[in-house]
Amino acid sequence: MCRTVTHGTPGVGTMQHFFGSLISERGKLAMVHVPYKGGAPSSTI
């Protein structure tokens, strides 16, 4: 079974974006990047 995980970041090129890409690559996970416009919108639940 293959599941896709989404991760939101404050935008493309931020440390959170690179860290998510690193986890996806090293962990062989299917992750979808969801960019937001800034830190506040990306950190709300």
CHARMM-style PDB file with segment names, atoms N, HN, CA, C and O in Angstrom:
ATOM      1  N   MET     1       0.851  -1.168   0.000  1.00  0.00      PROA
ATOM      2  CA  MET     1       0.000   0.000   0.000  1.00  0.00      PROA
ATOM      3  C   MET     1       0.902   1.239   0.000  1.00  0.00      PROA
ATOM      4  O   MET     1       1.833   1.336   0.800  1.00  0.00      PROA
ATOM      5  N   CYS     2       0.624   2.169  -0.888  1.00  0.00      PROA
ATOM      6  HN  CYS     2      -0.132   2.091  -1.538  1.00  0.00      PROA
ATOM      7  CA  CYS     2       1.411   3.394  -0.980  1.00  0.00      PROA
ATOM      8  C   CYS     2       0.535   4.582  -0.580  1.00  0.00      PROA
ATOM      9  O   CYS     2      -0.540   4.791  -1.143  1.00  0.00      PROA
ATOM     10  N   ARG     3       1.000   5.343   0.383  1.00  0.00      PROA
ATOM     11  HN  ARG     3       1.873   5.173   0.840  1.00  0.00      PROA
ATOM     12  CA  ARG     3       0.267   6.514   0.832  1.00  0.00      PROA
ATOM     13  C   ARG     3       1.064   7.763   0.504  1.00  0.00      PROA
ATOM     14  O   ARG     3       2.295   7.751   0.519  1.00  0.00      PROA
ATOM     15  N   THR     4       0.360   8.825   0.213  1.00  0.00      PROA
ATOM     16  HN  THR     4      -0.640   8.835   0.201  1.00  0.00      PROA
ATOM     17  CA  THR     4       1.003  10.098  -0.062  1.00  0.00      PROA
ATOM     18  C   THR     4       0.833  10.999   1.150  1.00  0.00      PROA
ATOM     19  O   THR     4      -0.259  11.115   1.707  1.00  0.00      PROA
ATOM     20  N   VAL     5       1.923  11.633   1.548  1.00  0.00      PROA
ATOM     21  HN  VAL     5       2.810  11.539   1.095  1.00  0.00      PROA
ATOM     22  CA  VAL     5       1.933  12.542   2.685  1.00  0.00      PROA
ATOM     23  C   VAL     5       2.081  13.959   2.147  1.00  0.00      PROA
ATOM     24  O   VAL     5       2.875  14.194   1.236  1.00  0.00      PROA
ATOM     25  N   THR     6       1.327  14.904   2.699  1.00  0.00      PROA
ATOM     26  HN  THR     6       0.682  14.713   3.439  1.00  0.00      PROA
ATOM     27  CA  THR     6       1.476  16.297   2.313  1.00  0.00      PROA
ATOM     28  C   THR     6       2.198  17.048   3.419  1.00  0.00      PROA
ATOM     29  O   THR     6       2.055  16.732   4.600  1.00  0.00      PROA
ATOM     30  N   HSD     7       2.977  18.048   3.020  1.00  0.00      PROA
ATOM     31  HN  HSD     7       3.093  18.305   2.061  1.00  0.00      PROA
ATOM     32  CA  HSD     7       3.627  18.897   4.018  1.00  0.00      PROA
ATOM     33  C   HSD     7       3.578  20.333   3.539  1.00  0.00      PROA
ATOM     34  O   HSD     7       3.952  20.647   2.408  1.00  0.00      PROA
ATOM     35  N   GLY     8       3.103  21.206   4.436  1.00  0.00      PROA
ATOM     36  HN  GLY     8       2.800  20.950   5.354  1.00  0.00      PROA
ATOM     37  CA  GLY     8       2.983  22.625   4.114  1.00  0.00      PROA
ATOM     38  C   GLY     8       4.200  23.399   4.591  1.00  0.00      PROA
ATOM     39  O   GLY     8       4.742  23.120   5.660  1.00  0.00      PROA
ATOM     40  N   THR     9       4.626  24.370   3.795  1.00  0.00      PROA
ATOM     41  HN  THR     9       4.186  24.597   2.927  1.00  0.00      PROA
ATOM     42  CA  THR     9       5.775  25.199   4.135  1.00  0.00      PROA
ATOM     43  C   THR     9       5.437  26.661   3.860  1.00  0.00      PROA
ATOM     44  O   THR     9       4.455  26.956   3.180  1.00  0.00      PROA
ATOM     45  N   PRO    10       6.254  27.579   4.390  1.00  0.00      PROA
ATOM     46  CA  PRO    10       6.039  29.004   4.118  1.00  0.00      PROA
ATOM     47  C   PRO    10       6.339  29.401   2.673  1.00  0.00      PROA
ATOM     48  O   PRO    10       6.122  30.555   2.304  1.00  0.00      PROA
ATOM     49  N   GLY    11       6.823  28.494   1.862  1.00  0.00      PROA
ATOM     50  HN  GLY    11       7.000  27.556   2.162  1.00  0.00      PROA
ATOM     51  CA  GLY    11       7.065  28.799   0.460  1.00  0.00      PROA
ATOM     52  C   GLY    11       8.181  27.964  -0.126  1.00  0.00      PROA
ATOM     53  O   GLY    11       8.881  27.243   0.584  1.00  0.00      PROA
ATOM     54  N   VAL    12       8.337  28.074  -1.435  1.00  0.00      PROA
ATOM     55  HN  VAL    12       7.769  28.660  -2.012  1.00  0.00      PROA
ATOM     56  CA  VAL    12       9.377  27.339  -2.155  1.00  0.00      PROA
ATOM     57  C   VAL    12      10.741  27.944  -1.820  1.00  0.00      PROA
ATOM     58  O   VAL    12      10.898  29.165  -1.796  1.00  0.00      PROA
ATOM     59  N   GLY    13      11.706  27.096  -1.567  1.00  0.00      PROA
ATOM     60  HN  GLY    13      11.579  26.104  -1.587  1.00  0.00      PROA
ATOM     61  CA  GLY    13      13.059  27.539  -1.291  1.00  0.00      PROA
ATOM     62  C   GLY    13      13.357  27.815   0.170  1.00  0.00      PROA
ATOM     63  O   GLY    13      14.473  28.210   0.504  1.00  0.00      PROA
ATOM     64  N   THR    14      12.392  27.618   1.042  1.00  0.00      PROA
ATOM     65  HN  THR    14      11.484  27.297   0.770  1.00  0.00      PROA
ATOM     66  CA  THR    14      12.628  27.831   2.471  1.00  0.00      PROA
ATOM     67  C   THR    14      13.280  26.587   3.071  1.00  0.00      PROA
ATOM     68  O   THR    14      13.306  25.526   2.448  1.00  0.00      PROA
ATOM     69  N   MET    15      13.800  26.730   4.277  1.00  0.00      PROA
ATOM     70  HN  MET    15      13.779  27.592   4.783  1.00  0.00      PROA
ATOM     71  CA  MET    15      14.427  25.589   4.947  1.00  0.00      PROA
ATOM     72  C   MET    15      13.433  24.445   5.166  1.00  0.00      PROA
ATOM     73  O   MET    15      13.799  23.274   5.066  1.00  0.00      PROA
ATOM     74  N   GLN    16      12.179  24.786   5.464  1.00  0.00      PROA
ATOM     75  HN  GLN    16      11.882  25.737   5.545  1.00  0.00      PROA
ATOM     76  CA  GLN    16      11.168  23.753   5.661  1.00  0.00      PROA
ATOM     77  C   GLN    16      10.942  22.957   4.372  1.00  0.00      PROA
ATOM     78  O   GLN    16      10.758  21.740   4.410  1.00  0.00      PROA
ATOM     79  N   HSD    17      10.958  23.651   3.237  1.00  0.00      PROA
ATOM     80  HN  HSD    17      11.108  24.640   3.206  1.00  0.00      PROA
ATOM     81  CA  HSD    17      10.785  22.999   1.946  1.00  0.00      PROA
ATOM     82  C   HSD    17      11.942  22.035   1.678  1.00  0.00      PROA
ATOM     83  O   HSD    17      11.724  20.886   1.294  1.00  0.00      PROA
ATOM     84  N   PHE    18      13.176  22.512   1.883  1.00  0.00      PROA
ATOM     85  HN  PHE    18      13.353  23.446   2.194  1.00  0.00      PROA
ATOM     86  CA  PHE    18      14.339  21.656   1.652  1.00  0.00      PROA
ATOM     87  C   PHE    18      14.364  20.470   2.612  1.00  0.00      PROA
ATOM     88  O   PHE    18      14.707  19.357   2.213  1.00  0.00      PROA
ATOM     89  N   PHE    19      14.004  20.698   3.870  1.00  0.00      PROA
ATOM     90  HN  PHE    19      13.725  21.602   4.194  1.00  0.00      PROA
ATOM     91  CA  PHE    19      13.983  19.621   4.848  1.00  0.00      PROA
ATOM     92  C   PHE    19      12.951  18.563   4.473  1.00  0.00      PROA
ATOM     93  O   PHE    19      13.217  17.367   4.596  1.00  0.00      PROA
ATOM     94  N   GLY    20      11.776  18.991   4.017  1.00  0.00      PROA
ATOM     95  HN  GLY    20      11.559  19.962   3.917  1.00  0.00      PROA
ATOM     96  CA  GLY    20      10.747  18.051   3.569  1.00  0.00      PROA
ATOM     97  C   GLY    20      11.202  17.248   2.367  1.00  0.00      PROA
ATOM     98  O   GLY    20      10.923  16.053   2.275  1.00  0.00      PROA
ATOM     99  N   SER    21      11.903  17.895   1.441  1.00  0.00      PROA
ATOM    100  HN  SER    21      12.130  18.866   1.515  1.00  0.00      PROA
ATOM    101  CA  SER    21      12.436  17.189   0.278  1.00  0.00      PROA
ATOM    102  C   SER    21      13.488  16.167   0.688  1.00  0.00      PROA
ATOM    103  O   SER    21      13.548  15.069   0.134  1.00  0.00      PROA
ATOM    104  N   LEU    22      14.309  16.531   1.656  1.00  0.00      PROA
ATOM    105  HN  LEU    22      14.260  17.423   2.107  1.00  0.00      PROA
ATOM    106  CA  LEU    22      15.335  15.619   2.149  1.00  0.00      PROA
ATOM    107  C   LEU    22      14.707  14.391   2.801  1.00  0.00      PROA
ATOM    108  O   LEU    22      15.135  13.265   2.549  1.00  0.00      PROA
ATOM    109  N   ILE    23      13.708  14.602   3.626  1.00  0.00      PROA
ATOM    110  HN  ILE    23      13.360  15.517   3.832  1.00  0.00      PROA
ATOM    111  CA  ILE    23      13.013  13.482   4.278  1.00  0.00      PROA
ATOM    112  C   ILE    23      12.349  12.589   3.226  1.00  0.00      PROA
ATOM    113  O   ILE    23      12.398  11.363   3.326  1.00  0.00      PROA
ATOM    114  N   SER    24      11.738  13.204   2.232  1.00  0.00      PROA
ATOM    115  HN  SER    24      11.698  14.200   2.152  1.00  0.00      PROA
ATOM    116  CA  SER    24      11.080  12.453   1.172  1.00  0.00      PROA
ATOM    117  C   SER    24      12.069  11.587   0.407  1.00  0.00      PROA
ATOM    118  O   SER    24      11.797  10.420   0.124  1.00  0.00      PROA
ATOM    119  N   GLU    25      13.218  12.165   0.075  1.00  0.00      PROA
ATOM    120  HN  GLU    25      13.439  13.113   0.305  1.00  0.00      PROA
ATOM    121  CA  GLU    25      14.222  11.433  -0.694  1.00  0.00      PROA
ATOM    122  C   GLU    25      14.886  10.341   0.125  1.00  0.00      PROA
ATOM    123  O   GLU    25      14.998   9.200  -0.324  1.00  0.00      PROA
ATOM    124  N   ARG    26      15.323  10.686   1.317  1.00  0.00      PROA
ATOM    125  HN  ARG    26      15.233  11.613   1.682  1.00  0.00      PROA
ATOM    126  CA  ARG    26      16.047   9.713   2.156  1.00  0.00      PROA
ATOM    127  C   ARG    26      15.135   8.609   2.673  1.00  0.00      PROA
ATOM    128  O   ARG    26      15.555   7.459   2.805  1.00  0.00      PROA
ATOM    129  N   GLY    27      13.880   8.961   2.965  1.00  0.00      PROA
ATOM    130  HN  GLY    27      13.539   9.895   2.857  1.00  0.00      PROA
ATOM    131  CA  GLY    27      12.948   7.978   3.498  1.00  0.00      PROA
ATOM    132  C   GLY    27      12.152   7.247   2.444  1.00  0.00      PROA
ATOM    133  O   GLY    27      11.339   6.378   2.757  1.00  0.00      PROA
ATOM    134  N   LYS    28      12.391   7.605   1.174  1.00  0.00      PROA
ATOM    135  HN  LYS    28      13.052   8.311   0.919  1.00  0.00      PROA
ATOM    136  CA  LYS    28      11.668   7.000   0.050  1.00  0.00      PROA
ATOM    137  C   LYS    28      10.156   7.091   0.254  1.00  0.00      PROA
ATOM    138  O   LYS    28       9.421   6.113   0.114  1.00  0.00      PROA
ATOM    139  N   LEU    29       9.720   8.323   0.595  1.00  0.00      PROA
ATOM    140  HN  LEU    29      10.317   9.117   0.708  1.00  0.00      PROA
ATOM    141  CA  LEU    29       8.302   8.580   0.828  1.00  0.00      PROA
ATOM    142  C   LEU    29       7.719   9.379  -0.327  1.00  0.00      PROA
ATOM    143  O   LEU    29       8.416  10.173  -0.960  1.00  0.00      PROA
ATOM    144  N   ALA    30       6.456   9.166  -0.590  1.00  0.00      PROA
ATOM    145  HN  ALA    30       5.891   8.522  -0.075  1.00  0.00      PROA
ATOM    146  CA  ALA    30       5.743   9.970  -1.584  1.00  0.00      PROA
ATOM    147  C   ALA    30       5.159  11.171  -0.857  1.00  0.00      PROA
ATOM    148  O   ALA    30       4.152  11.051  -0.159  1.00  0.00      PROA
ATOM    149  N   MET    31       5.796  12.343  -1.020  1.00  0.00      PROA
ATOM    150  HN  MET    31       6.614  12.441  -1.588  1.00  0.00      PROA
ATOM    151  CA  MET    31       5.347  13.549  -0.331  1.00  0.00      PROA
ATOM    152  C   MET    31       4.972  14.622  -1.350  1.00  0.00      PROA
ATOM    153  O   MET    31       5.627  14.780  -2.380  1.00  0.00      PROA
ATOM    154  N   VAL    32       3.908  15.349  -1.040  1.00  0.00      PROA
ATOM    155  HN  VAL    32       3.375  15.220  -0.203  1.00  0.00      PROA
ATOM    156  CA  VAL    32       3.460  16.453  -1.876  1.00  0.00      PROA
ATOM    157  C   VAL    32       3.705  17.752  -1.128  1.00  0.00      PROA
ATOM    158  O   VAL    32       3.258  17.918   0.007  1.00  0.00      PROA
ATOM    159  N   HSD    33       4.414  18.672  -1.767  1.00  0.00      PROA
ATOM    160  HN  HSD    33       4.777  18.537  -2.689  1.00  0.00      PROA
ATOM    161  CA  HSD    33       4.713  19.970  -1.162  1.00  0.00      PROA
ATOM    162  C   HSD    33       3.532  20.910  -1.355  1.00  0.00      PROA
ATOM    163  O   HSD    33       3.032  21.067  -2.469  1.00  0.00      PROA
ATOM    164  N   VAL    34       3.087  21.534  -0.267  1.00  0.00      PROA
ATOM    165  HN  VAL    34       3.493  21.406   0.638  1.00  0.00      PROA
ATOM    166  CA  VAL    34       1.988  22.502  -0.314  1.00  0.00      PROA
ATOM    167  C   VAL    34       2.539  23.853   0.138  1.00  0.00      PROA
ATOM    168  O   VAL    34       2.647  24.102   1.339  1.00  0.00      PROA
ATOM    169  N   PRO    35       2.894  24.740  -0.822  1.00  0.00      PROA
ATOM    170  CA  PRO    35       3.450  26.037  -0.436  1.00  0.00      PROA
ATOM    171  C   PRO    35       2.371  27.024  -0.025  1.00  0.00      PROA
ATOM    172  O   PRO    35       1.330  27.116  -0.675  1.00  0.00      PROA
ATOM    173  N   TYR    36       2.613  27.757   1.041  1.00  0.00      PROA
ATOM    174  HN  TYR    36       3.459  27.682   1.569  1.00  0.00      PROA
ATOM    175  CA  TYR    36       1.719  28.817   1.494  1.00  0.00      PROA
ATOM    176  C   TYR    36       2.418  30.151   1.306  1.00  0.00      PROA
ATOM    177  O   TYR    36       3.608  30.191   0.994  1.00  0.00      PROA
ATOM    178  N   LYS    37       1.699  31.230   1.490  1.00  0.00      PROA
ATOM    179  HN  LYS    37       0.733  31.198   1.744  1.00  0.00      PROA
ATOM    180  CA  LYS    37       2.263  32.569   1.353  1.00  0.00      PROA
ATOM    181  C   LYS    37       2.699  33.087   2.718  1.00  0.00      PROA
ATOM    182  O   LYS    37       2.022  33.926   3.311  1.00  0.00      PROA
ATOM    183  N   GLY    38       3.817  32.593   3.212  1.00  0.00      PROA
ATOM    184  HN  GLY    38       4.367  31.911   2.731  1.00  0.00      PROA
ATOM    185  CA  GLY    38       4.344  33.043   4.491  1.00  0.00      PROA
ATOM    186  C   GLY    38       4.224  32.016   5.587  1.00  0.00      PROA
ATOM    187  O   GLY    38       3.610  30.962   5.419  1.00  0.00      PROA
ATOM    188  N   GLY    39       4.832  32.350   6.728  1.00  0.00      PROA
ATOM    189  HN  GLY    39       5.330  33.206   6.864  1.00  0.00      PROA
ATOM    190  CA  GLY    39       4.887  31.435   7.850  1.00  0.00      PROA
ATOM    191  C   GLY    39       3.589  31.278   8.610  1.00  0.00      PROA
ATOM    192  O   GLY    39       3.255  30.173   9.036  1.00  0.00      PROA
ATOM    193  N   ALA    40       2.849  32.362   8.790  1.00  0.00      PROA
ATOM    194  HN  ALA    40       3.121  33.260   8.444  1.00  0.00      PROA
ATOM    195  CA  ALA    40       1.619  32.294   9.578  1.00  0.00      PROA
ATOM    196  C   ALA    40       0.576  31.351   8.959  1.00  0.00      PROA
ATOM    197  O   ALA    40       0.050  30.500   9.676  1.00  0.00      PROA
ATOM    198  N   PRO    41       0.253  31.462   7.659  1.00  0.00      PROA
ATOM    199  CA  PRO    41      -0.728  30.544   7.097  1.00  0.00      PROA
ATOM    200  C   PRO    41      -0.284  29.083   7.113  1.00  0.00      PROA
ATOM    201  O   PRO    41      -1.115  28.181   7.224  1.00  0.00      PROA
ATOM    202  N   SER    42       1.013  28.851   7.004  1.00  0.00      PROA
ATOM    203  HN  SER    42       1.687  29.584   6.914  1.00  0.00      PROA
ATOM    204  CA  SER    42       1.481  27.462   6.971  1.00  0.00      PROA
ATOM    205  C   SER    42       1.480  26.817   8.348  1.00  0.00      PROA
ATOM    206  O   SER    42       1.507  25.590   8.442  1.00  0.00      PROA
ATOM    207  N   SER    43       1.449  27.594   9.409  1.00  0.00      PROA
ATOM    208  HN  SER    43       1.426  28.591   9.333  1.00  0.00      PROA
ATOM    209  CA  SER    43       1.524  27.015  10.744  1.00  0.00      PROA
ATOM    210  C   SER    43       0.171  26.886  11.437  1.00  0.00      PROA
ATOM    211  O   SER    43       0.113  26.365  12.551  1.00  0.00      PROA
ATOM    212  N   THR    44      -0.906  27.336  10.824  1.00  0.00      PROA
ATOM    213  HN  THR    44      -0.858  27.759   9.919  1.00  0.00      PROA
ATOM    214  CA  THR    44      -2.231  27.182  11.432  1.00  0.00      PROA
ATOM    215  C   THR    44      -2.745  25.762  11.211  1.00  0.00      PROA
ATOM    216  O   THR    44      -2.414  25.110  10.221  1.00  0.00      PROA
ATOM    217  N   ILE    45      -3.548  25.306  12.142  1.00  0.00      PROA
ATOM    218  HN  ILE    45      -3.817  25.836  12.946  1.00  0.00      PROA
ATOM    219  CA  ILE    45      -4.076  23.941  12.049  1.00  0.00      PROA
ATOM    220  C   ILE    45      -5.498  23.975  11.587  1.00  0.00      PROA
ATOM    221  OT1 ILE    45      -6.126  22.926  11.444  1.00  0.00      PROA
TER     222      ILE     45
END
